[in-house]
Amino acid sequence: MLFLLFRLGRERYAIDTGQIVAVLPRLEMKAIPHAPAAVAGLCHYRGAPVPVIDLSQLALGHPSANRLSTRILLVQFPDPASGPHLLGLLAERATETLRRDPADFVPAGVSVDAASYLGPVTADACGLIQRIEVESLLPTSLRALLFDKSEAA
């Protein structure tokens, strides 16, 4: 299985490329007034607005650095009630891939309720890599803010 690697601060993380629809450069986004800080804004993709979450802001409390390697990862966010939604994830240093069997990832041994999206870990010569579980990325309140109103429109 192929994973896209990126960084949050100095740490490396991975997302299954099977969940990624597209990898975009950091585009101009429309700000959403009064939205939570983790909501970077809306980008335009193939004629539709797509909400973008800043993974650094969500996980570390500060915005992603404006680097050439900062990308928007468009993923299919699963929603059992209404089907998948496109969601943009702003990620720093999204430039490498890693091929691993899913069984190579083992439980991290630490579980943080506020970061339920942090999945199992694997290692390579540079250290640990933690998998991000896209389906657990958004708390219920943020999921409702981003997607429920679009269903009513």
Residue pairs with C-beta under 8 A, 6 or more apart in sequence:
1 16
1 17
1 18
1 99
1 100
1 101
1 102
2 16
2 17
2 18
2 97
2 98
2 99
3 14
3 15
3 16
3 17
3 97
3 98
3 99
3 100
3 129
3 131
4 14
4 15
4 17
4 20
4 23
4 73
4 94
4 96
4 97
5 12
5 13
5 14
5 93
5 94
5 95
5 96
5 97
5 98
5 129
6 12
6 13
6 14
6 15
6 55
6 71
6 73
6 91
6 92
6 93
6 94
7 13
7 91
7 92
7 93
8 55
8 56
8 59
8 60
8 91
8 92
9 56
9 60
11 128
11 130
12 126
12 127
12 128
12 129
12 130
13 129
13 130
13 131
13 132
14 98
14 100
14 122
14 129
14 130
14 131
14 132
15 73
15 75
15 89
15 131
15 132
15 134
16 131
16 134
17 97
19 75
19 76
19 134
20 73
20 74
20 75
21 74
21 75
21 76
21 86
22 45
22 73
22 74
23 71
23 72
23 73
23 74
23 94
24 43
24 45
24 71
24 72
24 73
24 74
24 88
25 71
25 72
26 66
26 70
26 71
26 72
26 90
27 43
27 44
27 72
28 43
29 40
29 41
29 42
29 43
29 52
30 41
30 42
30 43
30 49
31 41
32 39
32 41
32 42
32 51
35 41
35 145
36 142
36 145
37 54
37 57
38 53
38 54
38 57
38 58
38 142
39 51
39 52
39 53
39 54
39 142
39 145
39 146
40 52
40 53
40 54
40 57
40 63
40 64
40 88
40 90
41 51
41 52
42 49
42 50
42 51
42 52
43 49
43 50
43 52
43 72
43 88
44 50
45 74
45 86
45 88
48 86
50 74
50 86
50 87
50 88
51 87
51 88
51 146
51 147
52 72
52 87
52 88
52 89
52 90
53 87
53 88
53 89
53 90
53 137
53 138
53 142
54 63
54 64
54 90
55 64
55 89
55 90
55 91
55 132
56 62
56 63
56 64
56 65
56 90
56 91
56 92
57 63
57 64
58 137
59 115
64 70
64 90
64 91
64 92
65 92
67 92
67 93
69 92
69 93
69 94
69 95
70 90
70 91
70 92
70 93
70 94
71 90
71 91
71 94
72 88
72 89
72 90
72 91
73 88
73 89
73 91
73 94
74 86
74 87
74 88
74 89
75 86
75 87
75 88
75 89
75 134
76 84
76 85
76 86
76 87
76 134
77 84
77 85
77 86
77 87
77 134
77 135
77 137
77 138
77 147
78 84
78 134
78 135
79 85
79 143
79 147
82 147
82 151
85 146
85 147
85 150
87 134
87 137
87 138
87 146
89 137
98 124
98 129
100 122
104 122
105 119
105 120
105 121
105 122
105 131
106 120
106 121
106 122
107 120
107 121
108 118
108 119
108 120
108 121
108 130
112 118
116 133
116 136
117 132
117 133
117 134
117 136
117 137
118 130
118 132
118 133
119 130
119 131
119 132
119 133
119 136
120 130
120 131
121 128
121 129
121 130
121 131
122 128
122 129
122 131
123 129
138 146
